[in-house]
Amino acid sequence: IASHLSVMRSSLLGSLLQVLKFNVDRKANRVRVFELGRVFLRDSSVHNTDTTVEGFHQPMRVAAVAYGANDMLQWGRKEQDIDFFDVKGDVEALLAPLQATFEPAAHPAMHPGRCARVVVQGRAIGFVGELHPQWRQSWELPLAPVLFELELDAVLQRVVPHFKSVAKHQP
C-alpha cells in the first residue's frame, strides 16, 4: 500500500507517535490518544488455522500517549505538564479493581530510569514510561510524552460492574 507500511508492527507506540506528531504540528498543545490493535510477533510454535498465520503470534494490545499540560488551563491551579505518575494513575484506573504493581524496567522506546513494567497477579502485562530522549529528539517533540502499552487480554480480566434492577418497593 505504501513504503512505510511494508513491515508488520510489533508495537502500537509507533502509530501513536505519528498521531501525536500530526497533532503537535498543527499547534495542539495537549494531546491524549489511545489505540486498540493487533501486533505481530514472531513465534515458531504458532501453526496455520482459520484465525492464525504460521510463525506469527498476533495478540491484541491497548496503548495510549499523553502529551502537554496535565489539565485544561484554569484559574485555580498552576499549569503543570503531564508526568509518569499521571499516566501510572490512568493505568491503575484502567485495570481497577485489579491491583497492578510497577517495577523498574527497561524498554527500547522509553527513557531509562523513567519506565516501569506493569505486573498484575504476578504476570508482566506491559510497560508505562516517558519516551526516550533519542526518539523525542528524532520526532522533534518539545515536551516528553508519557505512554503505556498493555496486553488487552489482561485488561479484560478485570471484573466489570453489572446492572442490577432497582427494587419496585421501598425497603
C-alpha positions in Angstrom: 0.0 0.0 0.0 2.8 2.4 1.0 6.5 2.1 1.7 6.1 2.9 5.4 3.5 0.1 5.7 5.8 -2.6 4.3 6.6 -4.1 7.8 4.2 -5.6 10.3 4.2 -3.7 13.7 5.5 -5.3 16.9 4.2 -2.4 19.0 1.4 0.2 18.9 3.7 3.0 20.1 4.9 4.0 16.6 1.4 4.7 15.3 0.5 6.7 18.4 3.6 8.8 18.0 2.6 9.5 14.4 -0.8 10.7 15.6 0.9 12.8 18.3 3.3 14.4 15.8 0.5 15.2 13.4 -1.4 17.0 16.2 1.7 18.8 17.5 2.5 20.0 14.0 -1.0 21.6 14.0 -0.3 23.5 17.2 -2.2 21.1 19.6 -0.6 21.7 23.0 -2.5 19.0 24.8 -3.0 15.5 23.3 -4.5 12.3 24.8 -4.8 9.4 22.3 -5.3 5.7 22.7 -5.4 2.7 20.4 -6.6 -0.9 20.5 -4.9 -3.1 17.9 -3.1 -6.2 16.9 0.7 -6.5 16.9 2.7 -9.2 15.2 5.4 -11.2 17.0 7.5 -14.0 15.5 6.7 -17.3 17.2 7.6 -20.6 15.6 5.1 -22.5 17.8 2.1 -20.9 16.1 0.5 -23.1 13.3 -1.8 -22.2 10.5 -5.5 -22.2 11.4 -8.5 -20.2 10.3 -7.5 -17.4 12.7 -3.7 -17.6 12.9 -0.8 -17.4 10.5 2.1 -19.8 10.9 5.1 -18.3 12.6 3.3 -15.2 14.0 1.6 -14.6 17.3 -0.9 -11.8 16.9 -2.0 -10.5 20.3 -4.3 -7.5 20.9 -2.8 -4.6 22.8 -4.1 -1.3 24.2 -1.8 1.6 24.2 -2.0 5.3 24.9 0.1 8.5 24.8 -0.4 11.7 26.9 1.3 14.9 26.0 1.3 18.5 27.1 -0.5 20.1 30.1 -1.8 17.8 32.8 -5.2 19.6 32.8 -7.0 22.2 30.9 -6.0 25.8 31.8 -7.9 27.1 34.8 -7.5 29.8 37.3 -7.5 27.5 40.4 -4.3 25.6 39.6 -0.9 26.2 38.1 -0.3 24.8 34.7 1.7 21.5 35.0 2.9 19.2 32.3 1.9 15.5 32.3 4.3 13.2 34.0 4.9 9.5 34.7 2.6 9.4 37.8 -0.4 10.9 35.9 -0.2 8.1 33.3 0.5 5.5 36.0 -2.7 6.6 37.6 -4.5 6.1 34.3 -3.2 2.6 34.0 -4.3 1.8 37.6 -7.8 3.2 36.8 -8.0 1.1 33.6 -7.1 -2.1 35.5 -9.2 -1.4 38.6 -10.3 -3.3 40.6 -7.2 -5.4 39.8 -4.2 -4.3 41.8 -1.2 -3.5 39.5 2.3 -3.3 40.7 5.0 -1.3 38.9 8.6 -2.5 38.8 11.6 -0.5 37.3 12.3 -1.9 33.9 14.0 -1.1 30.5 12.2 -0.7 27.2 13.9 0.4 24.0 11.3 3.1 23.3 11.3 4.5 26.9 13.5 6.7 28.9 16.0 4.7 31.1 15.0 5.3 34.7 11.5 6.6 33.8 10.0 3.3 32.7 8.1 0.6 34.7 6.9 -2.9 33.9 3.2 -3.3 34.8 2.6 -6.6 36.7 -0.9 -8.0 37.5 -1.3 -11.2 39.6 2.4 -12.0 39.2 2.4 -11.6 35.4 4.0 -8.8 33.4 1.4 -7.3 31.0 3.1 -4.3 29.6 5.1 -1.1 30.2 4.5 2.5 31.1 7.0 5.3 30.8 8.3 8.5 29.3 9.5 8.5 25.7 13.3 8.0 25.3 15.1 11.3 24.6 16.6 9.9 21.4 13.1 9.3 20.0 11.8 12.5 21.3 14.5 14.4 19.5 14.0 12.5 16.3 10.2 13.2 16.4 11.0 16.9 17.2 8.7 17.0 20.2 9.3 20.0 22.5 7.9 18.1 25.6 8.3 14.4 26.6 5.2 12.4 26.1 4.3 9.6 28.5 3.0 6.3 27.1 1.9 2.9 28.0 1.2 -0.4 26.2 -0.6 -3.3 27.8 -1.9 -6.7 26.8 -5.6 -6.4 26.1 -6.4 -9.9 27.4 -5.0 -8.9 30.8 -7.1 -5.7 30.9 -10.3 -7.6 30.0 -9.8 -9.9 33.0 -11.0 -7.2 35.4 -14.5 -7.5 36.8 -16.9 -5.0 35.3 -19.9 -3.8 37.3 -23.2 -5.3 36.1 -26.6 -3.8 36.1 -28.9 -4.6 39.0 -32.5 -3.5 38.9 -33.9 -1.2 41.5 -36.5 -2.6 43.9 -40.1 -1.7 43.0 -41.0 -1.2 46.6 -39.1 0.8 49.2 -37.4 -1.3 51.9 
